[in-house]
Amino acid sequence: MGCRILIIDDERDFADLVRTVAVEMGHEAVAVDNADDFKANFLRDRPEIVLTDIVMPECDGIELIRWLVEQGYDSRLVAITGFNPAYAEMAGALANATGRMQTVVLGKPVALADLRRALTPDAG
């Protein structure tokens, strides 16, 4: 049985690709490209998996992770970036230190097998 996944990435094509992969895996998935839509969807749907890009122009992934901690989010977080992988590692460390999220860090381009594993609730 699938779970609810919320994806945010300012690169809409990538967000849509992740959504397509998630749906093919049997999940319900929503892809957005801005923080306001992300927050509204999160509060409405309470996803079991959140995938966030780290480097975005208006609100970066680290700000969103802090917001998720404030919301008490304690499920899987997938942090992804096409920039320096240290950004995603830093975001993952923040999520692990301040919350109870299970964090997966990926770099772009991402292999489909790695993406599928990250979108599997019980996978490491």
Legacy VTK file of the C-alpha trace (Angstrom):
# vtk DataFile Version 3.0
C-alpha trace
ASCII
DATASET POLYDATA
POINTS 124 float
0.000 0.000 0.000
1.284 3.436 -0.901
1.705 6.493 1.239
1.305 10.236 0.803
4.356 12.021 -0.596
4.912 15.768 -0.891
7.616 16.987 -3.271
9.022 20.510 -3.539
11.558 21.529 -6.145
11.861 24.791 -8.062
12.822 22.711 -11.116
9.279 21.734 -12.080
10.404 19.019 -14.533
12.339 17.261 -11.778
9.457 17.560 -9.311
7.117 16.069 -11.903
9.565 13.213 -12.570
9.684 12.379 -8.853
5.889 12.523 -8.703
5.611 10.162 -11.687
8.011 7.672 -10.080
6.111 7.865 -6.786
2.735 7.291 -8.457
4.148 4.353 -10.433
5.218 2.892 -7.058
1.615 3.116 -5.831
1.925 6.284 -3.743
-0.254 9.383 -3.692
2.072 12.237 -4.620
1.825 15.989 -4.969
4.575 18.095 -6.554
4.872 21.832 -5.917
7.455 24.458 -6.767
7.035 27.039 -3.997
6.956 27.191 -0.196
3.397 28.507 0.147
1.950 25.581 -1.817
4.239 23.194 0.081
3.042 24.400 3.479
-0.630 24.368 2.479
-0.358 20.821 1.104
1.601 19.641 4.128
-0.932 20.980 6.612
-3.847 19.540 4.626
-2.439 16.103 3.784
0.209 15.315 6.453
2.444 13.274 4.109
4.460 10.280 5.273
7.376 11.250 3.010
8.625 14.736 2.156
11.164 15.313 -0.608
12.709 18.779 -0.666
15.246 20.393 -2.895
17.779 22.292 -0.801
18.776 25.205 -3.031
15.690 27.125 -4.156
15.356 30.850 -4.864
12.595 32.045 -2.506
12.682 29.597 0.406
15.435 27.029 0.664
15.143 23.487 1.908
16.825 24.251 5.217
14.125 26.816 6.024
11.492 24.215 5.132
13.164 21.600 7.335
13.082 24.017 10.275
9.387 24.610 9.543
8.761 20.841 9.408
10.422 20.458 12.814
8.113 23.177 14.181
5.157 21.190 12.808
6.314 18.061 14.654
7.041 16.142 11.445
8.637 12.814 12.355
8.577 10.737 9.177
10.897 10.343 6.177
12.646 13.372 4.749
14.475 13.158 1.430
16.868 16.091 0.969
18.179 16.520 -2.567
20.400 18.988 -4.371
22.142 19.470 -7.678
24.672 21.782 -6.055
27.404 20.967 -3.571
26.366 17.722 -1.817
27.428 19.301 1.472
24.207 21.375 1.337
22.056 18.268 1.445
24.271 16.655 4.084
23.951 19.791 6.232
20.177 19.752 5.810
20.071 16.084 6.772
22.170 16.748 9.865
19.818 19.575 10.852
16.774 17.340 10.439
18.378 14.565 12.464
19.568 16.906 15.225
16.383 18.902 15.700
13.688 16.404 14.869
12.813 12.766 14.708
12.866 12.554 10.934
14.409 9.635 9.112
16.592 11.477 6.606
17.838 10.346 3.202
20.268 12.567 1.276
20.498 12.412 -2.526
22.375 14.348 -5.177
21.227 15.299 -8.652
21.352 13.678 -11.031
19.817 10.835 -9.062
19.687 7.210 -10.159
16.111 5.913 -10.404
16.959 2.978 -8.128
18.159 5.403 -5.432
15.069 7.557 -5.856
12.758 4.547 -5.563
14.593 3.381 -2.439
14.256 6.878 -0.925
10.507 6.845 -1.644
10.029 3.475 0.044
8.831 4.123 3.609
10.641 1.272 5.326
13.846 1.286 3.263
17.135 2.614 4.592
LINES 1 125
124 0 1 2 3 4 5 6 7 8 9 10 11 12 13 14 15 16 17 18 19 20 21 22 23 24 25 26 27 28 29 30 31 32 33 34 35 36 37 38 39 40 41 42 43 44 45 46 47 48 49 50 51 52 53 54 55 56 57 58 59 60 61 62 63 64 65 66 67 68 69 70 71 72 73 74 75 76 77 78 79 80 81 82 83 84 85 86 87 88 89 90 91 92 93 94 95 96 97 98 99 100 101 102 103 104 105 106 107 108 109 110 111 112 113 114 115 116 117 118 119 120 121 122 123
